[in-house]
Amino acid sequence: MIMRNLSLILKRKIPPAVLPIQIAYYAGLRIGEVCGLTLQDINLEEQYLTVKRSVRYDGAKHKTIIGPTKRKKVRMVDFGDTLTTILKKAAFV
């Protein structure tokens, strides 16, 4: 039931905030890691992402910080055909 409702929502006009959420959901990334991705980190042919950095907000300093991931390691994250299709539709060809 939830997946059907989600599919109906995603078939409508997709707001810009949905793509990062889809990447996080289908690849199992944290939102900060998704925000740290660049086009060079996405390999559609081999279907993997290279997670090198994360973005977070430091409330005490009132600024956004781009730094290493939570465990401070670069990792490769595989993803499936569903996310490949979503990224291609989003013009990452």
C-alpha positions in Angstrom: 0.0 0.0 0.0 2.8 2.5 0.9 4.8 1.6 -2.2 1.7 2.1 -4.4 1.0 5.5 -2.8 4.7 6.5 -3.2 4.6 5.4 -6.9 1.5 7.6 -7.5 3.2 10.6 -5.9 6.4 10.1 -7.9 4.4 9.9 -11.2 3.2 13.4 -10.7 5.5 16.4 -11.5 8.6 15.7 -9.4 9.8 18.6 -7.2 13.6 19.1 -7.1 13.8 17.8 -3.5 12.6 14.3 -4.6 15.7 13.3 -6.5 18.1 13.4 -3.5 15.5 11.5 -1.5 15.3 8.8 -4.2 19.1 8.5 -4.4 19.2 8.1 -0.6 16.4 5.6 -0.5 17.6 3.4 -3.4 21.3 3.5 -2.7 21.0 3.5 1.1 22.9 6.8 1.7 22.5 9.4 4.3 21.1 12.7 3.1 24.4 14.5 3.9 26.2 12.0 1.7 23.8 12.5 -1.2 24.3 16.3 -0.9 28.1 15.7 -1.1 27.8 13.8 -4.4 29.1 15.3 -7.7 28.4 14.1 -11.2 31.8 12.5 -11.3 30.7 10.3 -8.3 27.9 8.7 -10.3 28.7 5.8 -12.7 25.6 4.8 -14.6 27.3 2.2 -16.8 28.6 0.2 -13.8 25.8 1.2 -11.5 27.7 2.5 -8.5 28.2 5.7 -6.6 31.5 6.8 -5.0 30.8 8.4 -1.6 33.8 10.6 -0.7 32.2 13.4 1.3 29.3 14.5 3.3 27.6 17.9 3.9 26.3 18.9 7.3 25.1 22.1 9.0 27.0 23.4 12.0 24.4 25.3 14.0 27.0 26.8 16.4 28.9 28.4 13.5 25.8 28.9 11.3 27.5 27.5 8.3 27.4 24.4 6.0 30.5 22.2 6.2 31.7 19.8 3.5 33.8 17.1 5.1 34.5 13.4 5.2 31.7 10.8 5.6 30.7 9.6 9.1 33.4 6.9 9.1 35.9 9.0 7.2 36.2 6.4 4.4 35.6 6.5 0.7 33.2 3.8 -0.4 31.6 2.4 -3.5 27.8 1.9 -3.3 26.1 -0.3 -5.9 22.6 0.6 -7.0 20.0 -1.2 -9.2 18.1 -0.6 -12.4 15.4 1.5 -10.7 17.8 4.2 -9.6 19.6 4.0 -13.0 16.3 4.7 -14.7 15.5 7.6 -12.3 18.9 9.2 -12.9 18.7 8.9 -16.6 15.2 10.5 -16.6 16.7 13.3 -14.5 19.1 14.0 -17.5 22.3 12.4 -16.0 23.0 10.8 -19.4 
